[in-house]
């Protein structure tokens, strides 16, 4: 709450990060999931990001690389797992009822026609493994990559329960959007200008 109120934001980010790190350390296997590691990594990046306003080009590159690495590794770990169902795009034939916490829509997703689940599996692998390489091309392409990744996260959220993992992922993806995407919502982006004396 202090961070959201703007009270010593950098110090509050450090306190939040150290606090969650302590929870993960004490919680051991109960707090050692992919989303816990992701929250710690994003929290640490947030501290360094808060130190630069606006962010420097190396920091922006680092954030793009983080988004690339996160998406690419999510797909590659499936492909290299040794599970033949991923390579045959049949993993979603079993996923919806074997995932950690299925929800009500998981049942409907499981009983969809098999060609749909296999096409969805192929698209998920394509979005995670191939699309990250398009990030450096241009702003317009990054917006398209953002849209594809966002759609994937929405489908994951609707057909399963991964706590705050998909929410953090969507938050990470926002860095791919240029300022021009926010202008219609914010009425123009204000760029800080320094006076000659600064």
Secondary structure by P-SEA (a helix, b strand, c coil): cccccccaaaaaaaaaaaaaaaaaaaaccccccaaaaaaaaaaaaaaaaaacccccaaaaaaaaaaaaaaaaaaaaaaaaccccccccccccccccccccccccaaaaaaaccaaaaaaaaaaaaaacccccccccccaaaaaaaaaaaaaaaaaaaaaccccaaaaaaaaaaccccccccccccccbbbbbbbcccc
